Amino acid sequence: MAPPLGDAPDLSVEFDQRILDAFANGKKTSGFLPLAEDALVHMPGAPHVLVLAATAALLDNEPERAQVFLKRFSKRYVPTATCHLLHALALELQNKPAMARAVLEQYGLTSSLAAMQVFPGGWGRRAWLLERLERILRKPAGGATAATVPKANKAAPKTAAKPSTKAGYWGPAGTADKTATKPPSRTVPKTAS
């Protein structure tokens, strides 16, 4: 016999607490995702559970799975700063630091304080979060590092640029089509004095 409606246990609190307790346990380093997936079985469309599941996937180093949860969230709800932070963290784990940095900059999450305020992993996972933020923000926005920037060949003499023979902005190869659209002039009109 089913319990009366007033006595039904609130499953969301039970599952939320299990996940949050796991996040708070500093000794636990993995196994977060199974807890979140169990919660999703019982509450598949709950926004807070989708966010917790994305966080659990990131903590278990499964950024692709986190992106799936974030996409499900964004199809049903308006993404929040928390979602943007988790998206950036997933990009970092996928070795896309320039994209991750762009997301953080776009939503004003480049400071550790701003990120910590919206991170669902809680205070117990702050070291994990701060380490990833540092990885994202220390790399140049273009993703280039000293090791990836090609060095100039000092032996090769510099030559003047040759006109292109390929079709392009100004028209077919070898023509100077004056009817093609030109970029706007950069001249500033003179003012009468």
N, C-alpha and C positions, 0 to 999 in steps of 0.2 A: 504494500500500500504506500502510495506517495505521500510525503509530508504535506501539510497544508501550505498554501502559498506564503504565508507570513513566516514560516519556519524554514524555508529553503535556504541553505547555506549560500553565501555569496562567493562563488567560485573565483571571481576576478581578484578578490583580496587574497585568497589562498594562493593562487598561482603567481600573482604579483610578488607576494612576500617571499615565496620560494626563490624566484629569480633574483630579487633584490638582496636576499640573504646570501645567495651564491656570489653576487657581485661584491658584497661587503667582506666576504671571507678572503682575507689576504693570502691565505695558504693555498687557495684553490687557483689553479692556473689554466684549467681547461674543463670541458664538460658543461659549459653554459648552454650551448645550443639545444641539447636534448630537453632541458627544462623548458626552454622557450617554445620549442615545437610541441611539447605536451600541452602548454597553455594555449597554443594556437588551435589545437584540436578541439578544445572546449570553447574557445572564443575566437573564431577565425578572422573576424573583421574588426576586432577591438583595436582602436588606434594606439593605445598605450602598450598593448601586447605586441603589436607590429614593431614599435620603436624598441621595446625591450628585446625582441627577437633579433632585430638588426644589430643591436649592441652586443648581444650574446654571440652572434656570428662573428663579429669583429674581434671579440676577445678570444674566440676559438680560432682566429686566423683564417676565416672563411669569408673574404670580402665579396665574392660573387654571390654568396647566399645572402649576405647583408643587403646587397643591391636589390635582390628580389623582394625582400621585405619592404625596403624603402619605396620601391616602385609600386607595390601593392598599396602602401600608405598613400602615395601621391595620386593614385587613381581615385581614391575615395575621399581624401581629405586635403586641405591646404597644407603644403609642407611648412614646417616651422624651422626655427633656428636649430633645433635639435636634429632635425632631418638633414639639414645642410651640413652640419658638423659631421654627422655619421657618414654622409656621402663623401665628404672630403677625406675622412679617415679610411674609408674603403678604397678610394683612389690611391691613397698613400700605400696601402697594403698591396695594391696592384702595381706598384712601382710607377705611378703617374704623379710625381710630386708637383709638377708645374700646374696640372689641372686641379690638384688638391689645393694648392696655394691660391689659385684664382677663385675657387669656391669660397675659401675662408675670407679672402679679401673682399669679395662681392657682398658677403653678408656680415662683415664686421666681426669676424671671429678669430682674428689674428692674435689677440692677447690671451694669455693663459687664464686670466680671470673670466673673460667673456666665454671662453670655451668651457671652463669648469662649471659655470652657471647653468649651462644647457646640456651638459653631458649626463646621460641617464645611468652611467656606470657608477656614479657616486664617488664619494671621497676615497673609498678603499681602492679605487682604480685610477687615482689621480696620477700616479707615477707612470702608468701605462699610457694615459692620455698625453701627459706632458712630453714624454719621449717621442711620441708620434708627431705632436705639434712641432717639436724642435726639428725633427727630420724634414718636415714639410717646409718650415720657414727658413731653415739655414741654406737650402738649395736655392740658386738663382731662379727667378720666375721662368726663364727660358729652359730650365732643366740642365743647362750646360755647367759643367764643372771644369776645373783646370785640366783634368785628365781627358775630357771630351772635346775641348776646344782645339781645333787643328792649328799647328804652328805654321807660321809663314815660312815659305821656302826662300831663304835669303840669296840663294844662288841664281834664281830666276829673275831676269831683269823685268822691270815693269814696262808694259807696252800701252800705247794709247788704245782706248776702246774703239773697236771697229763697228761700223753700222751693221745692224742685223739684216740678214737677207731673208729671214723667216717672216711669214705673215704674222701680224700682231695688231697692236693698238691702232696704228696709223693706217692700216689697210693691207692689201696683198703684198707679197714679197717684192722688193725692188721698186715700189711706188711710194710716192709721197702724196697720198690722197688728201687733198686740202679740204674735201667735203666731209671727211670723217670728223666725228665729234672730238673736239679738243678739250683739255681740262680748262676750267675757268682761269682767267687771267689773275695774277697776283698783284696787279698794280693798284695803287691807292690813288683815288682822284685828288687833284690839288684843290685846296680850298682858297677862296679869294681872300686876300688880306688887304 
